[in-house]
Structure formats: C-alpha cells, structure tokens
Amino acid sequence: MTVNCETNTPDENNSIVHKNIPSEVVRELDGEKLLDRTTFFTEFSTNAYLEDFYTNVEDPAMQMVLTFLPNIVARVGKVDRMLDFGAGPTIHVAACYREMANEIHLADYLPQNRGELLRWVNNESDFDWNRPLRMILTREGKTWDKLPQVEEETREKVVDIYHCDVFENPSVDCPKEIFGQFDTVATIFCVEYCCNTIDEYYGAIKNVAAAVKPGGYLVYGGIFEETWCCFGGRKFTCLYITKEVMLDALAKANMFVEENDRGCVLYEVNGMFMVCAKKKIMDEE
C-alpha cells in the first residue's frame, strides 16, 4: 500500500498523460461481449450486486473502501451537507458520514437502485448490512454493541434520494439551490464504469465535481488499469485509466490533492485507489 499527499496539476499536453493507454473501453473478453452502460437498466441486478459485494465483504475493493473511507471522513471532519453520487443500492458510505454530516443526500442513475435505497430509508429492505457496518465501527474505534444504532442514525440524516447522471450538468436532480453547494461529494466505483472513452471520463469527472462547493472535497474511489468487472455472473465494461489520467482529470475539474491540507490524501492498494481532493476557490493564488 502507498499513501501519498501530492499536488496534482493539470497537464496541458494530453498526449503525454494519455500515452500508451486505450482511448475507449474494451468490448470483449476472451470472445465474450462485455455489457456496458446501455444495458444497465435491464442487466444490473440490485440483489446480485448486494449479495456479491456486501454479504461477506470479502471483495478486495470493498475491503479497501471500508478500511480507508472512515479515515478520510475523520480527516475532513464535520461538514454540513454531503452527497453520495452513484450510491447504487448501498448505504455504507452514508453510514461513514452519519456522525460527521448534518445532511446526507443519496443519488443514483438506476431506478432499481434508488428503489432499494428508498426501501432502506423506510426500514423495508431485506438486506442485512451488519457485516459492513461492523467493519466501519471497528475502523472508528467503536464496539459492536453500537451496531443497532448505526442504521437508525444514518436514516435520520438522509434528506433525499435523487437521480444522477455523470454525463449531465447539473449531474444531480436535486434542488437548484444546493447543487454546487455540497461540502463533500463521494463517488465510489462509479465513474469509470459509466464511461466508454477517455474524453467521456474527463467530462464525467468535471460534472461530478461541479456538485462540490468551492473549498469542499471530492472523495473518489476506483481502480487503475482495469477493463472489466463481474457480479451476478455478468461481466461489465470498465474504462482503463491510470493514476496520471485520474489526477489530471481531477485537476482539470479544479480538484487538487493539496500537500498542506489535512483532508487531502491518496491511498493506493493493489491497483485500487481512494483519493480526497479539494476544490480550489477561484480567487486563490
């Protein structure tokens, strides 16, 4: 594992950052066609996603998120309003913010995922979140006897559930007066699975970052140099990105990993990453 606090700057010559990487997603794997975003409405199974990644929490990506996100939340500290962009059908990100955010807003592109979130908010979901929440409590230094309180405390902070789309601006169908005013926006394993080209990726990062207020933070988790993912027996495309591309896209969206800011950090574990970048205030030097 490496942990960095390094300043990223936009690269004016994209040919250097983009050298030797694919410009668009891989469409086939060993002769099998990979599913892309055009199939999400029909092929993305909310139940399969939850069962594969959150029942036993053995997936390395979920281990990374549940290990490092509570630390990032603590580093940033108290915030007024946070958004989980591309939350899917999951509540672990919201749970990490239950004590640090006054308001928690959830957003996802797919109606089936928003439906599951609504069931959870209404205490009607059948999914058992105990294992992921135990990991969060452990990272927070709390005992498991607090477990029954975690979901209820999180529910009390949830303000609303919105539709979101990385290719739109505004990217979240929330009230106009709060778009661009979120103290923290988290987006975990979302953006590179939606994009088919590097150009789309840069635009998507910019659209997500637009929801962050000046001086606020973008918490972004993803994977480097991967071309597909699998759950429920279905394989989906993943845009191949590098660390250099990711940091450049953040910089061009006015998001910077500042050396002297306690909230800013970049974790890398076996090709996966979590980064917390700060949105520059425009009149800053």
Secondary structure, DSSP 8 states (H G I E B T S, - for coil): -EEE-------S-HHHHTTTS-SB---EETTEE-B-GGGHHHH--HHHHHHHHHSS--SHHHHHHHHHHHHHHHHH--EEEEEEET-TT--HHHHHTTTTEEEEEEEES-HHHHHHHHHHHTT------HHHHHHHHHHTT--GGGHHHHHHHHHHHEEEEEEB-TTSSS-B-S-TTTTT-EEEEEEES-HHHH-SBHHHHHHHHHHHHTTEEEEEEEEEEEESS--EEEETTEEEE-----HHHHHHHHHHTTEE--TT-TT-EEEEETTEEEEEEEE--TT--
